[in-house]
Amino acid sequence: MRRVAVARAAFSGAARGRGRPSARARADARRDGRGRARGRDVARASTTGTTREDDARDDARDDARAAYDATYEGLDRDAGLAIAERADRGKTREDEWFYGELEFAAARDALRRVCPNAGEGREFVDLGSGLGKMVIVAALSGLFERARGVELLTELHEAATSARAAFDDALARGDGEVIEGARACEVTLDEGDLLNYDVSSADVVYIHATCFTPQLLSALALKLASELKTGARVMIMSKQFPEGWVFKPFDGGYAALAQPQSKWKLDCFLYEISR
């Protein structure tokens, strides 16, 4: 700061005809000018680099969202709920049917929080996968080599299978790093009971448990505690598992996640299997 002041005073004097600035003042001014020029160059380079990185991320997000929207055109949250209601009519179980889903960006960001880095062989599993939307988000996230889901209701599973075909078409038409990553992800949508579904190789398990009865939740907790590998992470919506057992909260243990067509956010509880 002192050198800048001296240099400015010397050159101001010269402008008013008070003589040339001293050699030291001229040297200081040259150094200051070079420093400021370098600073501007660094700032421009930094800004340009950041802008390019941001643009690349924006493009990737746009590619992923476009593929997701093409996959589920005409299958919004209300359509999924209507299918679930029709499928469950006449069944004797009380208050166990429900259809819920997350907004795309909320789902993607939650997966990045739970699994911040891609890893070889990583697997995502959705227990009660409905239309398969979380499975597709997982495939588009670039974090997993495999993304699987299981759904009990035949009608929902059939709709999910049709959506999977639309997803394949969207990937065939698209390009870019996100699309290439999604093509490399092995996507599987199965029909069956979540209590009988293999989770032993899962790294991340997602459960939309809003409608689960205490009995079903207890049975699921026992299953996950006995079958999941140490370090596996669980995202469960609306319900909690007992802490201090093998379910250890991580990263604060909680997230509020947006759902489509609603101003209300849903509770998501985050656990890591610890033995």
Buried (B, 14 or more C-beta within 10 A) or exposed (E): EEBBEBBBEBBEBBEEEEEEBEEEBBEBBEEBEEEEEEEEEEEEEEEEEEEEEEEEEEEBBEBBBBBBEBBBEEBEBEBBBEBBEEBBEEEEEEEBBBBBBBBBBBBBBBBEBBBEEEEEEBBBBBBBBBBBBBBBBBBBBBBBBBBBBBBBBEBBBBBBBBBBEBBBEBBEEBEBEBBEBBEEBEBBBBBEEBEEBEBEBBBBBBBBBBBBEEEBBEBBBEBBBEBBEEEBBBBBBBBBBEEEBBBBBBEEBEBEBBBBEEEEBBBBBBBBBEE
